[in-house]
């Protein structure tokens, strides 16, 4: 029985909060036989408001602890704010393969017809040298506007938790993406994994239609390419979630289930959903 002899790969998916669930959702879709562990560093959320030095000092040792705790075959840093800064440090420090999430500037610029592209990310991500280099290397003749949204990730968390978030708050965050003139912006890179959580509202509130580029499917394909074959015919175990704050977050359980394959959370034993909690 193949399912018994091929070990099930473990994928650790990490973000500052719940945005990385938009990446986990895609991974669960293409790797149903993998064990997935999702860790939200909500005790330090939002990363977009921390300095580069603070994020490096926070994330590198924390990931080391998570590797020791979960023995993953692969780690996905499902956070642009961290990936654009710490990927090289992580790869130097730990032997496990890493997949990062960085602004999808190359595909966006390749698709844009008007040659006006906006990159919507946290203030940290749009300020990174890494992001500037992507633009230098891959703009392909496009004008690229960098838009650092100070509150959009927090608004996405609030909306996911069922709190009221007004259209005006969201519209104010995305307004600078829409550049009019000789040519109009026609493509917006979602350079923060939280933003696809609001995709319906972003689409409804856009002053004119644009293509929103979410890199999650491409990240999931990369994960598949790097991992060995999953057990054939094996069903998915429940994705495990943990929060570094240690807060139970049980109220989120029904809202998060669709990101984890639907039934997985509902079937998990009480307590499983919120453990283990790690204090960095
Ligand atoms: N989800 C994170 C990202 O992709 C950012 C949210 C935060 O500021 O912590 O950049």
Boltz pocket constraint, residues with backbone or C-beta under 6 A from the ligand:
constraints:
  - pocket:
      binder: B
      contacts: [[A, 15], [A, 16], [A, 17], [A, 19], [A, 20], [A, 44], [A, 45], [A, 46], [A, 47], [A, 48], [A, 49], [A, 78], [A, 79], [A, 80], [A, 81], [A, 82], [A, 122], [A, 125], [A, 153], [A, 191], [A, 192], [A, 193], [A, 194]]
      max_distance: 6.0
